Amino acid sequence: MDTVIRTENLSKLYGKLKAVDNVSINVSRGEIYGFLGLNGAGKTTTIRMLLGMIRSTSGAAYLNSVKVTPGNPAMWKDIGYLVEVPYSYPDLTVRENLDLVRRLRMIKYPGCVDLIIEKFNLGQYSDIIAKNLSLGNSQRLGLAKAMIHNPALLLLDEPANGLDPAGIVEIREMLKDLALNKGVTVFISSHILGEISKFATRIGIIHEGVLLHESSVSDMENQRKVCLRVKSKDIMGAGNILEKSGFATVLTDEGVLEIKDKEAVSYPEKISALLVNSGFPPSLIKVEEEDLEAFFLRVIKMKGGER
Amino acid sequence: MKEFAAALYVEMSKALKSKMLWGTLIFFAFIAFMLGFMMLVAKHPEIAGNSAILSTKASFIAKADWHVFFGLMLQMALILGLVGPAIVTIWVFGREYSDRVIKDLLALPVSRVNIVLAKFVIAFTWSILLMSLLFVCALLAGLAVHLDGWSSELMLKNLRIYTVSSLLTILLFPVISLITCISRGYLLPVGVTILLLISTQFLFLGLPSITPYFPWAIPGLISGVSGPFSPKPEIISYVILGLTTILGIGGTVAWWRYADQH
């Protein structure tokens, strides 16, 4: 597959602070790459380096095999982007703002402004000045500016910010359609794994500038921890029986036993039978999968992420 | 060339749709008509009535004729020729930072150099417009007041001084644009403009021997607006003036091209 985005040991230092530390990423054509991290993790700095807005301290970034430099305007022709909060000229209307972008994108067809207004349901706001738009509609305008030229590569920094749930679903479906049916490559940053995992094909998790984890979404599903949670009236007795039978248990603060043993997770009925036969019938027995938030926090090694 | 034309169109649209353009035009016209009003008061002191401020100001005007009026206009050219273009360039460049839209101009098929040059063209044209408006409106005000001593020769002589002084001062505005871009806002360049204005006046009054080497004093020397007792401009004065303009333009282009844009 064609590699559309490639970074080689990309790093950015601000004094002694390593904002981005040796990040190497490869994104292929038609992929939706979810770039996850907490606030200040290095997501926006990475995107700015991909867009040539800031220079890397070391390493390099390539888009469509062309090295990113600020002095190569031709390379931005097929690239759309949205970085952080999308602002527009406050005293210009939605239509005027989009028309300026059209001209700077060298698009001759003026009708593309109407098309993008329609696509993002901005019709009723087209003659409203940007400073009077709601946060959600400002975000839509930002996305419309990023997509007015039907780019082959989209770099989007937290595009769901400010959108209502319906707007989030709408944008998600739009990006999925662009990637699946039009081969558009999407590089999207977020701090919400649950949202990104719904449509990304691959994810990378960055923390304190370091790319800690990279996998396909299906691989990530396999890496999520699964455990069996057991509750009984005599929790200590139940725990002893399970330990004697070779199942390591952890007693949680909620008074629940957690067993991570693969056999126990795969055959919970065996555990149930063991406890019943030993006189410690379970009042609760449940296979629990680590949720995405916990997985994310575990990967970035934050307290509370461990289960 | 198409890229530059696109950038120029965009910058022109932004300027034409801004309140700033019309605000500065009205302000400059107002200043010009106020000059005319001062002459009217000087000519007819009874208009000032009991207003001490008005009559005091009008009393500074020795004689209400065209010679004095053109002298006032040239003084205005020295002050507003510095302040007007500075405010314009601070707005043209600074708004991208204050409106937080600078990032939308950095990764486009139109190069950053073209965008910066388009901004310079707009700021230069806008400044010329303001200075022309000031002269035309002041002239109309002078005619309306029926000042004595009009002659075409006098007008043309002062127009030449006014034009040279204004144009040379306008050419210095790229330094302000560089300061605006580096500081990413309005405050510092406004402060620097005020400092330059005060410094220039101070040098003319206190240290006239330095004026041939101070960029913002040089236009006054070359045009002759600073008067016959000021030092004559030297070759180095022209070099300093040219280098300051080049430094401003080159520095601003380099800043957009090479500096990290956050």
Interface residues (C-beta under 8 A of the other chain):
Chain A: R48 L51 G52 M53 I54 R55 P70 G71 P73 A74 W76 K77 I79 Y81 V83 E84 V85 Y87 S88 Y89 P90 D91 L92 E96 L100 V101 R103 L104 R105 M106 K145
Chain B: K2 E3 A6 A7 Y9 V10 S13 K14 K17 S18 K19 D99 R100 V101 K103 D104 L105 L106 A107 L108 P109 V110 S111 R112 R257 Y258 D260 Q261 H262
